[in-house]
Amino acid sequence: MESPNIVTHQKEERLKKRLLGLGSVAVAFSGGVDSTFLMDISHESLGDRALAVTGKSLSFPERELNAACSFTKIKGIRHLVVDSEELGLPGFSDNPPNRCYLCKRGLFGKIKELASREGCQWVIEASNKDDEGDYRPGLIAIAELGIISPLREAGLTKNEIRALSQERGLPTWNKPSFACLASRFPYGERITPEELKKLDRAEELLLNMGFYQVRVRLHEGGKLARIETEEKDFARIMDPLVKKQILEGFSELGFLYTTFDLRGYQTGSMNLTLNMAPKGKTN
């Protein structure tokens, strides 16, 4: 990762000024690359006037929640966890194309209520410049609720955020990209607690085997798993011993068929089922 250049540092300074101008914030904090950077710089700029808020649900793996809580504890950041179980939202389990809109409306509505009770003037979230132009219905909900996106406002891209995170010594600078487990289902295929747990365990199995960036996509009502990995891992995943371990593990989890996608890891691959242009990236 290259060191941040002058332009990137100028964007960082613009971000700091924006945060100082907000006075007090509740940060939607998932523990991912973007939200960790935003939380760290918010805490640096505002101290205890920056509150971390994390949603807890079946679509958010416990390992991610634990990592988020560990970061705030080490940094001394005030942190609250709110129950954001999306499966209770009307229509969410049916998995319509605007699923992310329903989720963000529910989650950020709860964060806004909590922020008001805690005396925070604004709620902020960590979408970045690269998210603009993608198919992200969740951003519509964010705009409707008046949530501020300071990383996008500052013009910071994902690679710039990673570079700045590395410079700050943040452990997430090279963390794999992650999206909620609901994004692993084809649109229109019902989301259930059982399948969410199965997907979580399947991806954890691959991560524990040392694969870096993975997705397990669910098809045929949970009968078929489609694995996506980075191209550099293609040879390893087809190694007979590795393949055997994956097949046995996925079979134990309840998958009848386990497939490997030759296109490799790609964000928003489920959007290929939608007839829209440009092709979006929702996860």
C-alpha positions, 0 to 999 in steps of 0.5 A: 500500500502506497503512502498517502499523497498530498491530495489525500492528506488534504481530503483528510484535513477537510474531513477533520474540519467537517467533523469539528463543525458537527460538534457531536456525532453518533457514528454507525460503526461496523468495525470495517475498513471505512467505519473504523477509519471514520470512528478513529478520526471522529474520536480524535477530533471530538473525543467523548462527543463521538459515540460509536453505535453498532447494530447487532443482528443475524446478518452481522457475524458475531466475529465482526461484532467482537472485533468492533467492541475490541477496537472501541475498548482499546481506544477508549471510545464510548460504544453502544450496541443496538438490536437491529434485527432486520428479519423483523422488518416488514418485507425484508425476509422476502429479499426484494431488490430494495432490501438494503433500503429497508435495512438502512431505514430500520437501522438508522432510524434506531440510531437516530433515536439513540443519538437523540437520547445520548445528546448527539447532534448528528448521525454519520456513516462511512460510505466513501466516494467509490460508492457513488454511482453503484446500485445502493438503495441503502444510500437513498434511505440514508439521504431521506433520514438526514444521515451525513456521509463525511467520507463521501463529502471529503471525496475519499476513496477506498484505497485512500482510506486504506492508506490513511488507516495504515498510516494511523496504525489501524488494524483494519487497513488491510481487512477484507471487504465485508457486507451483511450476510443477507447479500449472499441470497439471490433477490426474491429468495427468502432469507431465514435465520437458519440459512444466515447461520449456515452462510456465516459458518461456511465463510468462517470455515474458509477464513479459518483455512487462510483464505483472505477475501471470500464470499459464499453465495446461496442458491436453490433454497440453500441446497447449493453454495457458490464460492467466490475467492480472489484469483490468486487463490484459485490454484489452492482451492482446487488442491485435492486436499483443500477441496476435500476439506471444503466439500466435507465441511460444506456437506456437514453444514447442509449444502448438497452441492458446492461450486466454485465461481471461475469469475472469482470474488466480485462485489455485487455478483447477485446484481447480475440477476437484475436487469439494470445498467450500470451494473451495481455493487451492493456488497 
